[in-house]
Each structure stands twice: as C-alpha cells, then as structure tokens.
Amino acid sequence: MINQQIIAYFSMEIGIDTNLSTYSGGLGVLAGDTIRSAADLAIPMVAVSLLYRKGYFYQKLDSEGNQREEPFEWTPEDYLEEMPVRVTVQLANSTVSIRAWKYEVKGIGGFTVPVYFLDTDLDENSQDDRQITNHLYGGDDAYRLRQEAVLGIGGIKMLRALGYNDVFRYHMNEGHASLLIFELLVEEANNQGRALVTPEDIETVRQKCVFTTHTPVPAGHDKFPKSLALDVLGNHPVFNLESEIFIEDTLNMTYLALRMSNYINGVAKKHGEVSRLMFAQYDIDSITNGVHVPTWTSEPFQKLYDTYIPGWRGDNLSLRYALKVPRNEIWNAHSDAKRELLRYVNKKTNAGMEQDVFTIGFARRATPYKRASLLFTDIERIKRIAEQTGRFQIIYAGKAHPRDEGGKELIREIFRIKELLKNNIKIVYLENYDIDLGKLLTSGVDIWLNTPQPPLEASGTSGMKAALNGVPSLSVLDGWWIEGHIEGVTGWSIGKEQQEDTQVQVDDGIKDAKDLYDKLEYVILPLYYRQRDRYIDVMQHSIALNGSFFNTKRMVLQYLLKAYHKGMVQF
C-alpha cells in the first residue's frame, strides 16, 4: 500500500520537459514547477495528465506574421516508461481503454514524484477513441469532454490500478480535471454498498478535494450543454444528483469543482478578490503562484549564486542576499545571459541585434487582452524616444490558439509594425515559444514588459522567472505584480491598480501607453544608459525581494499547510 498522505495532482497539461509536448503555456509550466518543488521538498505526490502525441502545435510564421499550426510529433518511448496496467472508461458509445506512461521528476535530495500521462492510442480502441489524447486543446466540445473524462474518471481508475488506493487529497489544477469527482462519488457509494450516489457521498468526497482556479477569462472555464454531457458520458450514476451536477442545463466544470472542494484558491491576492466577486457564494482563498528557482535561473546566474549564496537551490529565501553580490558581477552574469539570447535571436532571424542596446522582452500567449501592441500606440513618440533618449530593441514571442483569430491578427499587427519601424527600432517575433526559449528570453533581456487588460491577468509567472535573473519588470498592476512591485526598486508600473469590481473596465490603452512611454523616456532608459549602477540596484532588488519569494517552494509549502492539511496546521 502506498503512503496514505499522498497528494494526487491532476492537470490537463504539465510542462516538465521541452521534448515532451504535453503543455501549451503558463498553466502547464506552473504544474511542472509545482511538481519539481514537491520533489525538492520530498512531499509524497503523484501527478496525472494526458499524453498528447501531436502536442499543442508547432508554430510557423510567414513573412507577414500569418500563423500556421503543425503537429508536434514526438515518440513517448524515448522519454517515458509504459506502465503494464490498463483501465477503461465507459463513454456513451464505447468502452475506452487507457494506458499510462511514467515520467519521474527527481528533487534536489533525490526524492522522486511520478507523473503519469494517460494515453488512449491502443489497438483495442476504435479509431476515434485512439485519437482522444492526440491534441491538447484541440477539437470540438465533444472531443474536449471526452478528454476530460479520460483525465478525471480514467485518472482515478489508473491511480487505483497502480496501487494508489488511499490518496489523502486530490488537487484539481483548473476545472479540466473536475470529472475526477464523478469517479470519487461512485467509489464512495460503492464503498457504502450502494449503486446510487447520494448527497452524503458528496460531503465525504468534498473533504478530499482541492481546487485552484486560474483565470477570470470566460474562455478559461469549460462548460458543456447537458445534452452533450448525456451524449458523451451516458447514464452516469452521478446524474441522479441533477441539481448538484447541472446548472441551468449546463455541466460547468468550474462550478462542479467549486461545489465539491473543501479548499479553493485563486493564484494571486488580487485574483482571489476577483474570484470571490465572480463566485460570491464560495469561500475562496489565494495562494500566489511561483516558479521553480533552479529550473529558471540561467547558467551565468547559477554560477554567481553558487559563489556568493551557497545552498540557494534548496533555500530559495537565501536569494535575499543578492544585495551583497558585487554589482559588477551581477552585470557580468546578465551580460553573459544576454549574449546567449542575442546569439540565438540573430541566428534564427538575422536581425543583427546588438549587445549594448537596451532590450525589451515580451513573450506570452498571443490573445487580445494581453495587448502585445500597446507599446506601439503612438508610433511617432516611440520613434522619438529611440532617437533622442536611448536606443532599444524588442523581442516578441508567443502562440495564438488555433481558433483565436484576434490573437492571430495581433501577431500580424506586430509584423506590420516591425516592417514600419525597421529603420528605427529592431523588432523580432520568434516562433514556437516553449520552455527552452522562455529560459533564454527571461534571462537575457534587459526588462520584461507585461501589458494585460486588468483584471484579466490572474497571476502570470514570466516576470518571476525574469526576476531570478536580475531582469526587472515594467508591467501593468495586475496579477502577481501588484504584490511584487515596488516602484523604482523591483521594477516599474504601467498605469494604476484597478480598484473596481470584476468587470473589465474600458480599455485605458491610451493612458497606459502614455505612462509606458513616460517611464521609458524619463526613467528607465536614462537610468540604463547614464546611471548604470542605479539600474543594477533595481536588478539586485528584483532578485532579493521577488526571486526569494515568488517561487514554487514557498507556494507548495502554502498549499501543504493551507490546502492539503487544512485545519490541521495554521499558516
């Protein structure tokens, strides 16, 4: 029997290795970092996700910025160990067989956390069923619901088949995994010798479940018509609890998790406030996201920390001693990281970017609310700043979801502006943003730019990765940056913090752009070019204040004490 205090962590995507196309972006990368820190802390955890044989997609951009999606083909056998057991999930029209592939994440002390990727590509399945786990976030609603049934229902069955019979807590990383609740309810009824699920089973299951909601954006909350749920899942035993499962004839995965969880949290203090307003009838806490420090610290800074802050990998809080590291060595490490980034950029794009030119980084999912083109609101002013205050160059990266036409148009807009400004400012847009490129970008640029429309940035983590490498943020006050921002100390703000309710306010793009330009023209560029020691002071404080706190070691410990052992220990 496996440890009874084990935590089962379910996520639709887990970004644990660039070679494994099992993630699309922030949600999956956060899951990977969470698992790494659980391994570092020797927390008994097991993770469950799906194995996507064709990945999310491989991004190709033509000369005008038109995005083409290609399958990301990879071979699971090269990286994962196939488990010998099989389980089945009963869908309305078929019995789907599932296997699991194991990947072991080893912590700094040698403790391992197994990650099981579920796969339906088996000979005994129909052609349609074999493709259920092909694409991450692909297909229609029926395809998505079938995937979520494999993840939630199949995931619980697989854990049992692998010997995980007494799991202590089930952590749903976003609502995609909510159908695990269906299987837990059936198990509880069966344990009581019943075929039908009752309200008493709900309370028993609720005590075992933890739910993290990650976004206030409606598209981030899966919901399916009742008719589709019945078509896909058939006459499932939980459907007799109709009022608990369906809301207005809809299976809403977020509400299912909210109703059935003993602990619920948002992923930043502000996001917790927004979520409490969105879902007022539920008690929603907040645990601010973090990043895995050893993973996201570039090699030049790893060497620097090894010299001046020994033990930093295990004791992330010790990064506060970055204030004692000599300024010139901070700058030298940054210069090495920047050189590596620009070498990559110039090789890929032939852009001729220069080491001694201030470099702005912007990389995230391409979607309208991220406002990637805010920097170009006033073309004439940005040209004037580059000519009169200080030269700068800009590196973009990020994929648009295949069905997000607004996001695709945003990429094309950046390409048009790139051509328009080619004689004034060097701009590149890098293809196929992934973990490895993320490491290069967050460590090699001189400032990390973030311009979302509040309050839609639940947390964000790329600025945290930048901070580990001494790269300050220039960001709208939303998500984690509200907590990490000290003006002129850890970086700089754009605009003011939104104090209103959850409704997205009128886009103050013009005001935010003006503030962005003012910061660049009057504060940041003069500091970088004419008061370099003061700029390095900001770099040091980014490490000491933000790097030491916004990490997944702190985050996982908070989950351990606030969520997994809720009521047992006060945090």
Secondary structure, 3 states (H helix, E strand, C coil): CCCCCCEEEEECCCCCCCCCCCCCCHHHHHHHHHHHHHHHCCCCEEEEEECCCCCCCEEEECCCCCEEEECCCCCHHHCCEECCCCEEEEECCEEEEEEEEEEEEECCCCCEEEEEEEECCCCCCCHHHHCCCCCCCCCCHHHHHHHHHHHHHHHHHHHHHCCCCCCCEEEEECHHHCCHHHHHHHHHHHHCCCCCCCHHHHHHHHCCEEEECCCCCHHHCCEEEHHHHHHHHCCCHHHHCHHHHCCCCEEEHHHHHHHCCCEEEECCHHHHHHHHHHCCCCCCEECCCCECHHHHCCHHHHHHHHHHCCCCCCCHHHHHHHHHCCHHHHHHHHHHHHHHHHHHHHHHHCCCCCCCCEEEEEECCCCHHHCCCHHHCCHHHHHHHHHHCCCEEEEEECCCCCCCHHHHHHHHHHHHHHHHCCCCCCEEEECCCCHHHHHHHHHHCCEEEECCCCCCCCCCCHHHHHHHCCCCEEEECCCCHHHHCCECCCEEEECCCCCCCCCCCCCCHHHHHHHHHHHHHHHHHHHHHHCHHHHHHHHHHHHHHHHCCCEHHHHHHHHHHHHHCCCCCCC
